Amino acid sequence: MFRKSTVLFLLFAVFGISRAWAGDEPPTAITNKEAIALVQTHADYVWTLVAAALVFFMQAGFAMVEAGFTRAKNAINIMMKNLMDFAMGSLAFWAIGFALMFGVSKGWIGTSGFFLSDFKVGGDPWVLAFWMFQVVFAATAATIVSGAMAERTKFSGYMVYSVFICAIIYPIFGGWAWGGLFHGGGWLEKLGFIDFAGSTVVHSVGGWAALAGAIVLGPRIGKFTKDGKVSPILGHNLPLAALGVFILWLGWFGFNPGSTTAATTDIAMIFVNTNLAAAAGAVLAMFTSWIKIGKPDIGMSLNGALAGLVAITAPCANVTPFSAVIIGAIAGIIVVFSVFFFDKIKVDDPVGAVSVHGINGAWGTLAAGLFNIGGTSGKIIGVQILGIVACFVWTFGTAFILFKIIDKTIGLRVSADEEREGLDYSEHGGNAYPDFETSSYVQK
């Protein structure tokens, strides 16, 4: 039986001969080792770009979740926001964000590579593959904010902060944790901060920015009664939201394993950990809601799956499958109590984005140190906590200032009449369901 390396060598030999017969230049001799290295390089490119495509598909998942958890009169607005997150975010990350995150730096802010200027024709194409994988992460961070600010945000104001998140807020913190992938290294990275695929870098950044936006905006009309009680505003299409969660679950198999940016056997354990944490999160959120409100709630269960996925994103490569189950299970419990907590303090988050991404992003980052396969220590835990705090201070602080500036200039919130009428008509002049009749439903 032939060895794999022998088969690869023969395939390259046949390829070379066929090109020679076709009139091309005579084939250059290639060693067995070089052939294997070339195949590995090509496989790394293919896997990284396929993973990027899976993460891009998560935009559809986020759009479905947000639309399903909110009212029909705002569906067009939500689709437009998710579309522009990626379209405008891509341009902002290409022009500025990638350079701030991965350019030459002294550990704080990148100073080279604006407009992908580090890539020259005939240069290293890995820069392009890596940029493609990173831009879908940047768009994810921006999209998280959309859910917490749904149903009452001006579209013009939304576009401004979406660009700023992809161009400045996300890349600068990302450079602190991941900047060494190209030049130097971020200050958190040099301390040993563990965040393999972005529980903090991506999800907590999005979650804390979402918290700032929800606070500046204030709650939706009718969310809280005059005596301070919560008045639930039901989503118009929970099957759509469920579809979105399944899409996100699939996309996470690109998000976490794809962060290897290499087609290696390491992705097997990352796949397993990712799936187990999501499953445990969904199950524990279901039971927690069942105990707390008397029924197994679909919304809480869906968010439990997402909470498990967010929590395992940082430790997916450095914990065992058993630990992944524990991490996901705790995330499923946390997300239920967190949603109720933010309702109690009157922070209106229509989709639970802060609880899923902000709170459980922090939990997952801490868990990466607590459950580390190589062992844990006070120093490891301390660095993880430092990274969590640094992310909150940077992201919440800059986002809060940004939202305040937008609010005082072009405006952040629509008028009360526009909110009641629905953003589809007032902001976009359309109706997502023109052939549907609405009915009044009173929850008993």
C-alpha positions as CSV (number, residue, x, y, z in Angstrom):
1,M,0.0,0.0,0.0
2,F,1.4,3.4,-1.0
3,R,2.1,6.0,1.7
4,K,0.1,9.3,1.4
5,S,3.3,11.2,0.6
6,T,4.1,8.9,-2.2
7,V,0.6,9.3,-3.7
8,L,1.0,13.1,-3.5
9,F,4.4,13.0,-5.2
10,L,3.0,10.9,-8.0
11,L,0.0,13.3,-8.5
12,F,2.4,16.3,-8.8
13,A,4.6,14.3,-11.2
14,V,1.6,13.5,-13.5
15,F,0.5,17.1,-13.3
16,G,4.0,18.3,-14.3
17,I,4.2,15.9,-17.3
18,S,0.7,16.9,-18.5
19,R,1.7,20.5,-18.6
20,A,4.9,19.6,-20.5
21,W,2.9,17.7,-23.1
22,A,0.6,20.8,-23.4
23,G,3.6,22.8,-24.6
24,D,4.3,24.6,-21.2
25,E,7.8,25.1,-19.7
26,P,9.5,21.8,-18.7
27,P,8.5,20.8,-15.2
28,T,10.8,21.8,-12.4
29,A,11.9,19.0,-10.2
30,I,10.1,19.0,-6.9
31,T,11.0,17.0,-3.8
32,N,8.6,14.9,-1.8
33,K,8.9,17.3,1.1
34,E,8.2,20.3,-1.1
35,A,5.1,18.6,-2.6
36,I,3.7,18.0,0.8
37,A,4.4,21.5,2.0
38,L,2.7,22.9,-1.2
39,V,-0.4,20.8,-0.7
40,Q,-0.6,21.9,3.0
41,T,-0.3,25.6,2.0
42,H,-3.1,25.3,-0.5
43,A,-5.2,23.4,2.0
44,D,-4.7,26.2,4.6
45,Y,-5.9,28.8,2.1
46,V,-9.0,26.8,1.1
47,W,-9.9,26.0,4.7
48,T,-9.4,29.6,5.9
49,L,-11.6,31.0,3.0
50,V,-14.3,28.3,3.5
51,A,-14.4,29.2,7.2
52,A,-14.7,32.9,6.2
53,A,-17.7,32.0,4.1
54,L,-19.3,30.2,7.0
55,V,-18.8,33.2,9.2
56,F,-20.2,35.5,6.5
57,F,-23.3,33.3,6.5
58,M,-23.7,34.2,10.1
59,Q,-24.9,37.6,9.0
60,A,-28.0,35.9,7.7
61,G,-28.4,34.2,11.0
62,F,-28.1,37.4,13.0
63,A,-30.6,39.0,10.6
64,M,-33.1,36.2,11.1
65,V,-32.7,36.2,14.9
66,E,-33.2,39.9,15.2
67,A,-36.1,40.1,12.8
68,G,-37.9,37.1,14.5
69,F,-37.5,38.5,18.0
70,T,-38.9,41.9,17.0
71,R,-42.1,43.2,15.4
72,A,-43.1,42.8,11.8
73,K,-43.2,46.6,11.3
74,N,-39.4,46.8,11.6
75,A,-38.3,43.8,9.5
76,I,-37.1,45.8,6.5
77,N,-35.1,48.1,8.8
78,I,-33.4,45.1,10.4
79,M,-32.5,43.6,7.0
80,M,-31.1,46.9,5.9
81,K,-29.0,47.3,9.0
82,N,-27.5,43.8,8.7
83,L,-26.8,44.3,5.0
84,M,-25.0,47.6,5.7
85,D,-23.1,46.2,8.6
86,F,-21.2,43.9,6.2
87,A,-21.1,46.2,3.2
88,M,-20.0,49.4,5.0
89,G,-18.0,47.4,7.6
90,S,-16.0,45.8,4.8
91,L,-15.0,49.1,3.4
92,A,-14.2,50.6,6.8
93,F,-12.1,47.6,7.8
94,W,-10.3,47.6,4.4
95,A,-9.5,51.3,4.7
96,I,-8.6,51.7,8.4
97,G,-9.5,48.8,10.7
98,F,-7.2,46.1,9.4
99,A,-4.2,48.4,9.6
100,L,-5.0,49.5,13.2
101,M,-5.4,45.9,14.2
102,F,-2.5,44.2,12.4
103,G,-0.2,46.9,11.2
104,V,3.2,47.6,12.7
105,S,2.8,48.7,16.3
106,K,4.3,48.9,19.7
107,G,1.5,46.9,21.2
108,W,-1.2,49.5,21.1
109,I,-2.2,50.7,17.7
110,G,-1.1,49.6,14.2
111,T,0.4,52.2,11.9
112,S,0.8,50.5,8.6
113,G,-1.2,48.7,6.0
114,F,-4.0,51.1,5.4
115,F,-6.1,50.3,2.3
116,L,-4.3,46.9,2.3
117,S,-1.2,48.8,1.1
118,D,1.0,46.1,2.6
119,F,-0.1,43.8,-0.2
120,K,1.6,44.3,-3.5
121,V,1.0,42.6,-6.8
122,G,3.1,39.5,-6.8
123,G,3.4,39.7,-3.0
124,D,2.2,37.3,-0.3
125,P,-1.4,36.4,-1.1
126,W,-1.9,35.2,2.5
127,V,-2.5,38.9,3.4
128,L,-5.7,38.7,1.3
129,A,-6.9,35.4,2.7
130,F,-6.3,36.6,6.2
131,W,-8.0,39.9,5.6
132,M,-11.1,38.1,4.3
133,F,-11.2,35.9,7.4
134,Q,-10.8,38.9,9.7
135,V,-13.3,41.2,8.0
136,V,-16.2,38.8,8.7
137,F,-15.2,38.9,12.4
138,A,-15.3,42.7,12.3
139,A,-18.8,42.7,10.8
140,T,-20.0,40.2,13.5
141,A,-18.9,42.6,16.2
142,A,-20.9,45.4,14.6
143,T,-24.0,43.3,13.9
144,I,-24.3,42.3,17.6
145,V,-25.1,45.9,18.4
146,S,-28.0,46.0,16.0
147,G,-30.1,43.7,18.1
148,A,-29.9,45.6,21.3
149,M,-30.8,48.9,19.6
150,A,-33.6,47.5,17.4
151,E,-36.9,49.1,16.7
152,R,-36.1,52.7,17.7
153,T,-32.8,53.7,16.1
154,K,-32.4,56.2,13.2
155,F,-30.9,54.5,10.1
156,S,-28.5,57.4,9.5
157,G,-27.2,57.2,13.1
158,Y,-26.9,53.5,12.8
159,M,-24.7,53.7,9.7
160,V,-22.3,56.1,11.4
161,Y,-21.7,53.9,14.5
162,S,-21.5,50.7,12.4
163,V,-18.6,52.2,10.5
164,F,-16.8,53.4,13.6
165,I,-17.1,50.0,15.3
166,C,-15.5,48.3,12.3
167,A,-12.9,51.0,11.6
168,I,-11.8,51.9,15.1
169,I,-13.4,50.4,18.2
170,Y,-13.1,46.7,17.3
171,P,-9.7,46.8,15.6
172,I,-7.9,48.6,18.3
173,F,-8.9,46.2,21.0
174,G,-8.4,43.3,18.6
175,G,-4.8,44.5,18.0
176,W,-4.2,44.4,21.8
177,A,-5.1,40.7,21.9
178,W,-4.2,39.4,18.4
179,G,-1.9,42.0,16.8
180,G,1.1,39.7,16.8
181,L,-0.3,37.5,14.0
182,F,1.6,39.8,11.6
183,H,3.8,42.5,13.3
184,G,5.0,42.8,16.9
185,G,2.2,41.9,19.2
186,G,-0.5,43.5,21.3
187,W,0.2,44.3,25.0
188,L,-2.5,41.8,26.2
189,E,-1.2,39.2,23.9
190,K,2.3,39.6,25.3
191,L,1.0,39.0,28.8
192,G,-0.4,35.6,27.7
193,F,-4.1,36.6,27.2
194,I,-6.1,33.6,26.0
195,D,-8.9,34.3,23.5
196,F,-8.6,31.8,20.7
197,A,-11.5,32.9,18.5
198,G,-12.9,36.0,20.2
199,S,-15.2,35.6,23.1
200,T,-13.9,38.9,24.3
201,V,-12.3,40.3,21.1
202,V,-15.4,39.9,19.0
203,H,-18.4,39.1,21.2
204,S,-17.8,41.2,24.3
205,V,-16.8,44.1,22.1
206,G,-20.1,43.8,20.4
207,G,-22.0,43.2,23.6
208,W,-20.5,46.2,25.5
209,A,-21.1,48.5,22.6
210,A,-24.7,47.2,22.5
211,L,-25.1,48.0,26.2
212,A,-23.9,51.6,25.7
213,G,-26.2,52.0,22.7
214,A,-29.3,50.6,24.6
215,I,-28.6,53.0,27.6
216,V,-28.2,56.1,25.4
217,L,-31.3,55.2,23.4
218,G,-33.5,54.3,26.3
219,P,-36.3,51.6,26.2
220,R,-38.9,51.2,23.5
221,I,-42.3,52.8,24.0
222,G,-44.4,50.4,26.0
223,K,-41.6,48.2,27.3
224,F,-42.0,49.4,30.9
225,T,-45.2,50.5,32.6
226,K,-45.4,53.6,34.7
227,D,-45.0,51.7,37.8
228,G,-41.8,50.1,36.5
229,K,-43.0,46.7,35.6
230,V,-41.9,44.9,32.4
231,S,-44.4,44.7,29.6
232,P,-43.2,42.1,27.2
233,I,-43.0,43.1,23.5
234,L,-43.4,39.9,21.6
235,G,-41.4,39.0,18.5
236,H,-43.4,38.5,15.3
237,N,-41.8,35.3,14.0
238,L,-40.1,32.9,16.4
239,P,-39.7,30.2,13.7
240,L,-37.6,32.7,11.8
241,A,-35.6,33.4,15.0
242,A,-35.0,29.6,15.4
243,L,-33.8,29.3,11.8
244,G,-31.4,32.2,12.5
245,V,-30.0,30.3,15.6
246,F,-29.4,27.2,13.5
247,I,-27.6,29.2,10.9
248,L,-25.5,30.8,13.5
249,W,-24.7,27.4,15.1
250,L,-23.5,26.2,11.6
251,G,-21.5,29.4,11.1
252,W,-19.7,28.9,14.4
253,F,-18.1,25.8,12.8
254,G,-16.2,28.3,10.7
255,F,-15.8,30.9,13.5
256,N,-14.0,28.7,16.0
257,P,-12.2,25.9,14.0
258,G,-11.5,28.4,11.2
259,S,-9.4,30.5,13.7
260,T,-6.7,28.0,13.3
261,T,-6.3,29.4,9.8
262,A,-4.7,26.0,9.0
263,A,-6.1,22.7,7.7
264,T,-4.8,20.6,10.6
265,T,-6.1,17.9,12.9
266,D,-6.5,20.5,15.6
267,I,-9.8,21.5,14.2
268,A,-11.4,18.2,15.3
269,M,-11.4,19.0,19.0
270,I,-12.5,22.6,18.3
271,F,-15.5,21.3,16.3
272,V,-16.5,19.0,19.1
273,N,-16.1,21.6,21.9
274,T,-18.1,24.1,19.9
275,N,-21.0,21.8,19.4
276,L,-21.1,20.4,23.0
277,A,-21.0,23.9,24.5
278,A,-23.9,25.0,22.3
279,A,-26.0,21.9,23.2
280,A,-25.3,22.3,26.9
281,G,-26.2,26.0,26.7
282,A,-29.6,25.3,25.0
283,V,-30.5,22.5,27.5
284,L,-29.6,24.4,30.6
285,A,-31.3,27.6,29.5
286,M,-34.4,25.6,28.8
287,F,-34.5,24.0,32.2
288,T,-33.6,27.3,33.9
289,S,-36.5,29.1,32.2
290,W,-38.8,26.2,32.9
291,I,-38.0,26.4,36.6
292,K,-38.1,30.2,36.7
293,I,-41.3,31.0,34.7
294,G,-43.0,27.6,34.7
295,K,-42.6,26.8,31.0
296,P,-39.7,25.8,28.7
297,D,-39.3,29.1,26.9
298,I,-38.2,29.0,23.2
299,G,-36.6,32.4,23.3
300,M,-34.5,31.6,26.3
301,S,-33.6,28.2,24.9
302,L,-32.4,29.7,21.6
303,N,-30.4,32.3,23.4
304,G,-28.9,29.5,25.6
305,A,-27.5,27.9,22.5
306,L,-26.0,31.2,21.4
307,A,-24.6,31.8,24.9
308,G,-22.9,28.4,24.9
309,L,-21.4,29.2,21.5
310,V,-20.1,32.6,22.6
311,A,-18.7,31.2,25.9
312,I,-16.7,28.4,24.1
313,T,-15.3,30.8,21.5
314,A,-12.3,31.8,23.7
315,P,-11.4,28.4,25.2
316,C,-12.4,26.1,22.2
317,A,-8.8,25.1,21.5
318,N,-7.5,24.8,25.1
319,V,-10.1,22.9,27.0
320,T,-11.4,19.3,27.0
321,P,-14.9,18.3,25.7
322,F,-16.0,17.6,29.2
323,S,-15.0,21.2,30.2
324,A,-16.8,22.5,27.1
325,V,-20.0,21.0,28.4
326,I,-19.6,22.7,31.8
327,I,-18.7,26.0,30.2
328,G,-21.8,25.8,27.9
329,A,-24.1,24.7,30.7
330,I,-23.1,27.6,32.9
331,A,-23.5,30.0,30.0
332,G,-27.1,28.7,29.5
333,I,-27.9,29.5,33.1
334,I,-26.2,32.8,33.1
335,V,-28.0,34.1,30.0
336,V,-31.5,33.5,31.6
337,F,-30.7,35.4,34.8
338,S,-28.8,38.1,32.8
339,V,-31.9,38.8,30.6
340,F,-34.1,39.2,33.7
341,F,-31.4,41.4,35.3
342,F,-31.3,43.9,32.5
343,D,-35.1,44.0,32.3
344,K,-35.0,44.8,36.1
345,I,-32.7,47.7,35.7
346,K,-34.7,48.9,32.7
347,V,-32.2,48.3,29.9
348,D,-34.3,47.3,26.9
349,D,-32.4,44.7,24.8
350,P,-35.0,43.2,22.4
351,V,-32.9,40.1,21.5
352,G,-30.7,39.7,24.6
353,A,-27.5,40.7,22.8
354,V,-25.8,42.1,25.9
355,S,-26.6,38.9,27.9
356,V,-25.5,36.5,25.1
357,H,-22.5,38.3,23.8
358,G,-21.3,40.7,26.5
359,I,-21.8,38.8,29.7
360,N,-21.1,35.3,28.2
361,G,-18.2,36.6,26.3
362,A,-16.7,37.6,29.6
363,W,-17.6,34.2,31.1
364,G,-16.0,32.3,28.2
365,T,-12.8,34.3,28.5
366,L,-12.5,33.6,32.2
367,A,-13.3,30.0,31.5
368,A,-10.4,29.8,29.1
369,G,-8.1,30.3,32.1
370,L,-10.1,28.3,34.6
371,F,-10.3,25.1,32.5
372,N,-7.0,25.4,30.6
373,I,-5.7,21.9,29.6
374,G,-2.2,22.9,30.6
375,G,-3.3,23.9,34.1
376,T,-4.3,27.2,35.6
377,S,-2.7,29.7,38.0
378,G,-3.3,33.0,39.6
379,K,-1.3,34.7,36.9
380,I,-3.4,33.2,34.1
381,I,-6.7,34.1,35.8
382,G,-5.4,37.6,36.5
383,V,-4.5,38.2,32.8
384,Q,-7.9,36.9,31.7
385,I,-9.7,39.3,34.1
386,L,-7.4,42.1,33.0
387,G,-8.4,41.5,29.4
388,I,-12.1,41.4,30.3
389,V,-11.9,44.7,32.2
390,A,-9.8,46.3,29.5
391,C,-12.4,45.3,26.9
392,F,-15.3,46.7,28.9
393,V,-13.5,50.0,29.7
394,W,-12.3,50.6,26.2
395,T,-15.5,49.5,24.3
396,F,-18.2,50.8,26.6
397,G,-16.4,54.1,27.1
398,T,-15.7,54.8,23.5
399,A,-19.1,53.5,22.3
400,F,-21.0,55.6,24.9
401,I,-19.2,58.7,23.8
402,L,-19.8,57.9,20.2
403,F,-23.5,57.3,20.7
404,K,-23.8,60.6,22.7
405,I,-22.2,62.5,19.9
406,I,-24.4,61.0,17.3
407,D,-27.5,61.7,19.5
408,K,-26.5,65.4,19.8
409,T,-25.7,65.9,16.1
410,I,-27.6,63.8,13.5
411,G,-29.8,62.1,16.1
412,L,-29.8,58.5,17.3
413,R,-33.5,57.8,18.0
414,V,-36.5,58.2,15.8
415,S,-39.5,60.2,16.9
416,A,-42.3,58.6,19.0
417,D,-44.7,58.7,16.0
418,E,-42.2,57.0,13.8
419,E,-41.5,54.3,16.3
420,R,-45.2,53.6,16.7
421,E,-45.7,53.5,13.0
422,G,-42.7,51.2,12.4
423,L,-39.3,51.9,11.0
424,D,-40.0,50.1,7.8
425,Y,-42.3,52.8,6.6
426,S,-40.8,55.9,8.3
427,E,-37.1,55.1,7.5
428,H,-37.4,53.1,4.3
429,G,-40.9,53.7,2.8
430,G,-41.7,50.1,2.7
431,N,-43.7,47.2,4.2
432,A,-42.1,43.8,4.7
433,Y,-45.4,42.0,4.6
434,P,-47.8,44.0,2.3
435,D,-50.2,41.1,1.8
436,F,-50.5,40.1,5.5
437,E,-53.2,41.4,7.8
438,T,-52.3,42.2,11.3
439,S,-54.3,41.1,14.2
440,S,-54.4,42.3,17.8
441,Y,-53.2,39.7,20.2
442,V,-53.5,40.2,23.9
443,Q,-51.3,38.0,26.1
444,K,-53.2,36.5,29.0
